[in-house]
Amino acid sequence: MKIFKHQLLTPERVFMLSAIIVNAGNYLYNLLVGRILGPTKFADAAILITFLLVLSFIAMTFQLVTAKYTVLFENTVFNRFMNFILKRSVFFGVLVGVLIIVFSSQLQSIFNTENRLMFVIFGISVPIYFLMSVNRGVFQGGKDFLKLATTYQTEMISRLTITLLLLLLFVSSESSILISLGILISLIFGLFPLSKNVRFNKEGILSVENKSLVHKFLLLTAFYECTQIIINNSDILLVKHYFDNYNAGLYASLALIGRVVYFVAWMFVMLLLPAVVSKQKDGIPHRNVLLKYVGYVTILSACIVFVTYLFPEFVVTILFGKEYIEIAPLLWQYALATSIFAVSNVFAYYFLSLDQYVPVVITGVLGITQVVLIIFFHTSLKEIVTVQIIAMVILLIVQLLFFYGNSAVSSKKQNT
């Protein structure tokens, strides 16, 4: 019976189950906010939610770097690394937060929002997110998936409950300000449990050699996360710029439903990186880890696309309500674009964990291509979705060609 329990409830499976719950909770948050506010007011809320997604990608740089070197560094070297990464994450978090606050009026003008205070409150929350990400990186690299799962749960549950309470208690208040307050408070909850390693210590300075290694991976990861920001969020921001609030709200709902695929892929990426880095450190083949997670993401993505193709109006009505039914015909197409990106993303994170640059550069080029395509082709929401499918198909094809080409070269070297 103990063996059965051990096999059934491994930390990895508990994390995957938790990730599904967290994603469901985050979707419930988005859906309830969308239903309460309606398409027009939801457009402003969607900007904050998009900013939070952008912040999560930037902060993910520090989480992945922390996770990788938690696996590779030990004892004194690890403590010195923690000093190094904490100083940089806090500094960068404060810098980004101050910039958002200083340029809040300009952001209000660019994105046609009702007020600037929503950006000021959001700017205050930025340093907390970066600290939270370093904390999660320690748990991820140490494969302490139970505590890692708990940090995501505390953030999700607090954001959901606090935001809904604020919207219900202060109905007449500006909704975007209430949502930004909910985000700020939830990030404080997301710091728990706090790892004992997330502190400054007296172990000294990281060596020049190790500092160079960390800087190299930090810059590579930062570049890739920037491409993630472009691909995942440029469409929403550009739609908000080119279309009125009603259409922008409709598109925001489309993006939130379609991106369930991306968040499904995310939980596998969290497991992929420490597994690949650990196997590489021990000299064990790791290609099977990649193929396993690519298979999972492909199957789950295909199921989501299939459901949205067969029952688009049902899905939109159940999740957002009849006010958003106009967007139903585009649902499966957006899900398809996101699915293709999700699969290519698994390949990219695999190569990223191995310090290989080409897939990262490829993703960056295609991310910029997507933005350019939307700038030139935005006569309708359908056209915007179509150009994204084209960009993502090209991205996946190039990633697959690189993977099989790289595998062929590696096999040839082993044979010789």
SULZI-V731093 format. One record per pair of residues at least 12 apart in sequence whose ideal C-beta (glycine too) atoms are under 10 Angstrom apart, sorted by the first residue. I is the first residue (numbers start at 1). J is the second residue. Records with the same first field share a line. If there is no record, write none. Layout:
BEGIN
I=J / J
END
This chain:
BEGIN
10=145
11=143 / 144 / 145 / 146 / 147 / 148 / 149 / 271
12=143 / 145 / 267 / 270 / 271 / 275
13=145 / 271
14=145 / 146 / 148 / 149
15=139 / 140 / 143 / 144 / 145 / 146 / 147 / 148 / 149 / 150 / 152 / 267 / 270 / 271
16=145 / 149 / 264 / 267 / 268 / 270 / 271 / 296
17=149 / 267
18=145 / 146 / 148 / 149 / 150 / 152 / 153 / 156 / 267
19=145 / 148 / 149 / 152 / 153 / 263 / 264 / 266 / 267 / 268 / 270 / 271
20=263 / 264 / 267
21=149 / 152 / 153 / 156 / 157
22=149 / 151 / 152 / 153 / 154 / 155 / 156 / 157 / 263 / 266 / 267
23=152 / 156 / 259 / 260 / 262 / 263 / 264 / 266 / 267
24=156 / 260 / 263
25=152 / 153 / 155 / 156 / 157 / 159 / 160 / 161
26=49 / 52 / 152 / 155 / 156 / 159 / 160 / 256 / 260 / 263
27=256 / 257 / 259 / 260 / 263 / 319
28=156 / 160 / 164 / 319
29=49 / 156 / 157 / 159 / 160 / 161 / 163 / 164 / 179 / 182 / 186 / 256
30=42 / 45 / 46 / 49 / 160 / 252 / 253 / 255 / 256 / 257 / 259 / 319 / 320
31=253 / 256 / 257 / 318 / 319 / 320 / 321
32=160 / 163 / 164 / 167 / 320
33=45 / 46 / 48 / 49 / 160 / 163 / 164 / 167 / 175 / 178 / 179 / 182 / 256
34=46 / 49 / 249 / 252 / 253 / 256 / 257 / 319 / 320 / 321 / 323 / 324
35=253 / 319 / 320 / 321 / 323 / 324
36=163 / 164 / 167 / 168 / 171 / 175
37=167 / 175 / 176 / 179 / 249
38=246 / 249 / 320 / 321 / 323 / 324
39=245 / 246 / 247 / 248 / 249 / 250 / 251 / 252 / 253 / 320 / 321 / 323 / 324 / 326 / 327
40=244 / 245 / 246 / 248 / 249 / 323
41=114 / 174 / 175 / 176 / 245 / 249
42=175 / 245 / 246 / 248 / 249 / 250 / 252 / 253 / 256 / 320 / 323 / 324
43=111 / 112 / 113 / 114 / 176 / 236 / 239 / 240 / 243 / 244 / 245 / 246 / 247 / 248 / 249 / 250 / 251 / 252 / 253
44=108 / 111 / 112 / 113 / 114 / 115 / 118 / 174 / 175 / 176 / 177 / 179 / 240 / 245 / 248 / 249 / 252
45=113 / 118 / 163 / 167 / 175 / 176 / 178 / 179 / 180 / 249 / 252
46=111 / 176 / 179 / 236 / 237 / 239 / 240 / 245 / 248 / 249 / 251 / 252 / 253 / 255 / 256
47=107 / 108 / 110 / 111 / 112 / 113 / 118 / 119 / 122 / 176 / 179 / 236 / 237 / 240 / 248 / 252
48=111 / 113 / 118 / 119 / 121 / 122 / 175 / 176 / 177 / 179 / 180 / 182 / 183
49=179 / 183 / 233 / 236 / 252 / 255 / 256
50=111 / 229 / 232 / 233 / 234 / 235 / 236 / 237 / 240 / 252 / 255 / 256
51=100 / 107 / 111 / 118 / 119 / 122 / 123 / 125 / 126 / 180 / 183 / 233 / 237
52=122 / 125 / 129 / 159 / 179 / 180 / 183 / 186 / 187
53=228 / 229 / 232 / 233 / 236 / 255 / 259 / 262
54=225 / 226 / 228 / 229 / 230 / 232 / 233 / 234 / 236 / 237
55=93 / 96 / 97 / 100 / 122 / 125 / 126 / 129 / 130 / 133 / 183 / 187 / 229
56=129 / 132 / 133 / 225 / 228 / 229 / 232 / 266
57=222 / 224 / 225 / 226 / 227 / 228 / 229 / 230 / 231 / 232 / 233
58=92 / 93 / 96 / 126 / 129 / 130 / 133 / 222 / 225 / 226 / 228 / 229
59=89 / 92 / 93 / 96 / 126 / 128 / 129 / 130 / 131 / 132 / 133 / 134 / 136 / 137 / 225
60=133 / 136 / 137 / 221 / 222 / 224 / 225 / 228 / 229 / 266 / 269
61=89 / 92 / 130 / 133 / 137 / 217 / 218 / 219 / 220 / 221 / 222 / 223 / 224 / 225 / 226 / 228
62=85 / 86 / 88 / 89 / 90 / 92 / 93 / 129 / 130 / 131 / 132 / 133 / 134 / 135 / 136 / 137 / 218 / 221 / 222 / 225
63=85 / 89 / 130 / 132 / 133 / 134 / 135 / 136 / 137 / 138 / 139 / 140 / 141 / 148 / 221 / 225 / 270 / 273
64=133 / 136 / 137 / 140 / 141 / 217 / 218 / 220 / 221 / 222 / 224 / 225 / 269 / 270 / 273 / 274 / 277 / 349 / 352 / 353
65=81 / 84 / 85 / 88 / 89 / 133 / 134 / 137 / 141 / 214 / 215 / 217 / 218 / 219 / 220 / 221 / 222
66=81 / 82 / 85 / 86 / 89 / 133 / 134 / 135 / 136 / 137 / 138 / 139 / 140 / 141 / 195 / 197 / 198 / 214
67=133 / 134 / 136 / 137 / 138 / 139 / 140 / 141 / 142 / 143 / 148 / 270 / 273 / 274 / 277 / 353
68=137 / 140 / 141 / 213 / 214 / 217 / 218 / 221 / 273 / 274 / 276 / 277 / 278 / 281 / 352 / 353 / 355
69=81 / 82 / 84 / 85 / 137 / 138 / 141 / 206 / 210 / 213 / 214 / 217 / 218 / 277
70=82 / 85 / 137 / 138 / 139 / 140 / 141 / 142 / 143 / 144 / 195 / 197 / 274 / 277
71=140 / 141 / 142 / 143 / 273 / 274 / 275 / 276 / 277 / 278 / 280 / 281 / 353
72=141 / 210 / 213 / 214 / 217 / 277 / 278 / 280 / 281
73=141 / 206 / 210 / 213 / 214
75=203
76=201 / 203 / 204
77=203 / 206 / 207 / 210
78=138 / 141 / 197 / 201 / 203 / 206
79=197 / 199 / 200 / 201 / 202 / 203 / 204 / 206
80=201 / 203 / 204 / 205 / 206 / 207 / 210 / 211
81=197 / 203 / 206 / 210 / 211 / 213 / 214
82=134 / 138 / 195 / 197 / 198 / 199 / 200 / 201 / 203 / 206
83=199 / 200 / 201 / 202 / 203 / 204 / 205 / 206
84=205 / 206 / 210 / 211 / 214 / 215 / 218
85=134 / 137 / 138 / 198 / 206 / 214 / 218
86=130 / 131 / 134 / 135 / 197 / 198 / 199 / 200 / 201
87=200
88=130 / 134 / 214 / 215 / 218
89=127 / 129 / 130 / 131 / 132 / 133 / 134 / 135 / 137 / 198
90=127 / 130 / 131 / 134 / 200
91=127 / 130
92=126 / 127 / 130 / 222
93=125 / 126 / 127 / 128 / 129 / 130 / 131 / 132 / 133 / 134
94=123 / 126 / 127 / 130
95=126 / 127 / 130
96=123 / 126 / 127 / 129 / 130
97=120 / 122 / 123 / 124 / 125 / 126 / 127 / 128 / 129 / 130
98=123 / 124 / 126 / 127
99=123 / 126
100=119 / 120 / 121 / 122 / 123 / 124 / 125 / 126
101=116 / 119 / 120 / 121 / 122 / 123 / 124 / 126
102=119 / 120 / 123
103=116 / 119 / 123
104=116 / 117 / 118 / 119 / 120 / 121 / 122 / 123
105=119 / 120
106=119
107=119 / 120 / 122 / 123
110=237 / 240 / 241
111=237 / 240 / 241 / 248
112=240 / 241 / 244 / 245 / 248
113=174 / 176 / 240 / 245
114=174 / 175 / 176 / 177 / 245
115=174 / 176 / 177 / 180
117=174 / 176 / 177 / 180 / 181
118=174 / 175 / 176 / 177 / 178 / 179 / 180 / 181 / 183
119=176 / 180
120=177 / 180
121=176 / 177 / 178 / 179 / 180 / 181 / 182 / 183 / 184
122=176 / 179 / 180 / 181 / 183 / 184
123=180 / 184
124=180 / 181 / 183 / 184 / 187
125=180 / 181 / 183 / 184 / 185 / 186 / 187 / 188
126=184 / 187
127=187
128=183 / 184 / 185 / 186 / 187 / 188 / 190 / 191
129=155 / 183 / 184 / 187 / 190 / 191
130=187
131=187 / 190 / 191 / 194 / 198
132=151 / 154 / 155 / 187 / 188 / 189 / 190 / 191 / 192 / 194 / 198
133=151 / 190
134=195 / 197 / 198
135=147 / 148 / 151 / 190 / 191 / 192 / 193 / 194 / 195 / 197 / 198
136=148 / 151 / 152 / 155 / 190 / 191 / 195 / 198 / 270
137=195 / 197 / 198 / 273 / 274
138=194 / 195 / 196 / 197 / 198
139=151 / 193 / 195 / 197 / 198
140=270 / 271 / 273 / 274
141=197 / 273 / 274 / 277 / 278
142=195 / 197 / 274
143=271 / 274 / 275 / 278
144=193 / 195
145=270 / 271 / 274
146=193
147=192 / 193 / 194 / 195
148=193 / 195 / 270
149=267 / 270
150=190 / 192 / 193
151=189 / 190 / 191 / 192 / 193 / 194 / 195
152=190 / 267 / 270
153=189 / 190 / 192
154=186 / 187 / 188 / 189 / 190 / 191 / 192 / 193
155=183 / 186 / 187 / 188 / 189 / 190 / 191 / 192
156=186 / 189 / 190
157=186 / 189 / 190
158=182 / 185 / 186 / 187 / 188 / 189 / 190 / 192
159=179 / 182 / 183 / 184 / 185 / 186 / 187 / 189 / 190
160=182 / 186
161=182 / 185 / 186 / 189
162=178 / 181 / 182 / 183 / 184 / 185 / 186 / 189
163=175 / 178 / 179 / 180 / 181 / 182 / 183 / 185 / 186
164=178 / 182
165=178 / 182
166=178 / 179 / 181 / 182 / 185
167=179 / 182
213=355
216=355 / 357
217=352 / 353 / 355
220=352 / 355 / 356 / 357 / 360 / 361
221=349 / 352 / 353 / 355 / 360
223=352 / 357 / 360 / 361 / 363 / 364
224=345 / 348 / 349 / 351 / 352 / 357 / 359 / 360 / 361 / 363 / 364 / 367
225=352 / 360
226=360 / 363 / 364 / 367
227=345 / 348 / 360 / 361 / 362 / 363 / 364 / 365 / 366 / 367 / 368 / 370 / 395
228=262 / 341 / 345 / 348 / 349 / 363 / 364 / 367
229=367
230=363 / 364 / 366 / 367 / 368 / 369 / 370 / 371
231=262 / 337 / 338 / 341 / 344 / 345 / 363 / 364 / 366 / 367 / 368 / 369 / 370 / 371 / 388 / 391 / 392 / 395
232=255 / 259 / 262 / 338 / 341 / 345 / 367
233=255
234=367 / 368 / 370 / 371 / 374 / 375 / 388
235=251 / 254 / 255 / 334 / 337 / 370 / 371 / 374 / 378 / 381 / 384 / 385 / 387 / 388
236=248 / 251 / 252 / 254 / 255 / 256 / 259
237=371 / 374
238=251 / 370 / 371 / 374 / 375 / 378 / 384
239=251 / 252 / 254 / 255 / 374 / 378 / 381 / 384
240=252
241=374 / 375 / 378
242=374 / 375 / 378 / 379 / 381 / 384
243=378 / 380 / 381 / 384
246=323 / 326
247=326 / 327 / 380 / 381
248=381
249=320 / 323 / 324 / 327
250=316 / 320 / 323 / 324 / 325 / 326 / 327 / 330 / 381
251=327 / 330 / 334 / 381 / 384 / 385
252=320 / 324 / 327
253=316 / 319 / 320 / 321 / 323 / 324 / 326 / 327 / 331
254=316 / 320 / 324 / 326 / 327 / 328 / 330 / 331 / 333 / 334 / 335 / 381 / 384 / 385
255=327 / 334 / 338 / 385
256=319 / 320
257=304 / 308 / 312 / 315 / 316 / 319 / 320 / 324 / 327 / 328 / 331 / 334 / 335 / 338
258=304 / 305 / 308 / 327 / 330 / 331 / 332 / 333 / 334 / 335 / 336 / 337 / 338 / 339 / 385 / 388
259=334 / 335 / 337 / 338 / 341 / 342
260=300 / 301 / 304 / 308 / 319 / 335 / 338
261=297 / 300 / 301 / 302 / 303 / 304 / 305 / 308 / 334 / 335 / 336 / 337 / 338 / 339 / 340 / 341 / 342 / 343
262=297 / 301 / 338 / 339 / 341 / 342 / 345
263=338 / 342
264=296 / 297 / 300 / 301 / 303 / 304 / 338 / 339 / 342
265=293 / 294 / 296 / 297 / 298 / 300 / 301 / 338 / 339 / 341 / 342 / 343 / 344 / 345 / 346 / 349
266=297 / 342 / 345 / 349
267=293 / 296 / 297
268=292 / 293 / 294 / 295 / 296 / 297 / 300 / 342 / 345 / 346 / 349
269=293 / 297 / 342 / 345 / 346 / 348 / 349 / 350 / 352 / 353
270=349
271=289 / 292 / 293 / 296
272=286 / 289 / 290 / 292 / 293 / 294 / 346 / 349 / 350 / 352 / 353
273=289 / 349 / 350 / 352 / 353
274=353
275=289 / 290 / 292 / 293 / 353
276=289 / 290 / 293 / 349 / 350 / 351 / 352 / 353 / 354
277=353 / 354 / 355
278=353
279=353
280=353 / 354 / 355
285=410
286=350 / 353 / 354
287=350 / 403 / 406 / 407 / 410
289=350 / 353
290=346 / 347 / 349 / 350 / 351 / 353 / 403
291=346 / 350 / 403
292=346
293=343 / 346 / 347 / 349 / 350
294=342 / 343 / 344 / 346 / 347 / 350 / 400 / 403
295=343 / 346
296=346
297=339 / 342 / 343 / 344 / 345 / 346
298=339 / 342 / 343 / 346
300=339 / 342
301=335 / 336 / 338 / 339 / 340 / 341 / 342 / 343
302=336 / 339 / 343
303=339
304=332 / 335 / 336 / 338 / 339 / 342
305=331 / 332 / 333 / 334 / 335 / 336 / 337 / 338 / 339 / 340
306=332 / 335
307=331 / 332 / 335
308=328 / 330 / 331 / 332 / 333 / 334 / 335 / 336
309=331 / 332 / 333 / 335 / 336
310=332
311=328 / 331 / 332
312=325 / 327 / 328 / 329 / 330 / 331 / 332 / 333 / 335
313=325 / 327 / 328 / 329 / 331
314=328
315=328 / 331 / 332 / 335
316=328 / 329 / 330 / 331
319=331
326=381
327=381 / 385
329=381 / 382 / 385
330=380 / 381 / 382 / 384 / 385 / 386
331=385
332=385
333=382 / 385 / 386 / 388 / 389
334=381 / 384 / 385 / 388 / 389
335=385
336=385 / 388 / 389 / 392 / 393
337=370 / 385 / 386 / 387 / 388 / 389 / 390 / 391 / 392 / 393
338=388 / 389 / 392
339=389 / 392 / 396
340=388 / 389 / 391 / 392 / 393 / 394 / 395 / 396 / 397
341=363 / 366 / 367 / 370 / 388 / 389 / 391 / 392 / 393 / 395 / 396
342=392 / 396
343=392 / 395 / 396 / 399 / 400
344=359 / 362 / 363 / 366 / 392 / 393 / 394 / 395 / 396 / 397 / 398 / 399 / 400 / 403
345=359 / 363 / 395 / 396 / 399
346=399
347=359 / 362 / 363 / 395 / 396 / 398 / 399 / 400 / 402 / 403
348=360 / 362 / 363 / 395 / 399 / 402
350=399 / 403
351=363 / 399 / 402 / 403 / 406
354=406
356=402 / 406
358=398 / 399 / 402 / 405 / 406
359=395 / 398 / 399 / 402 / 403 / 406
362=394 / 395 / 398 / 399 / 401 / 402
363=395 / 398 / 399
365=394 / 395 / 398
366=391 / 392 / 393 / 394 / 395 / 396 / 398 / 399
367=391 / 395
368=391
369=387 / 390 / 391 / 394 / 395
370=384 / 387 / 388 / 390 / 391 / 392 / 394 / 395
371=391
372=387 / 391
373=386 / 387 / 388 / 390 / 391
374=387 / 388 / 391
375=387
377=390
END
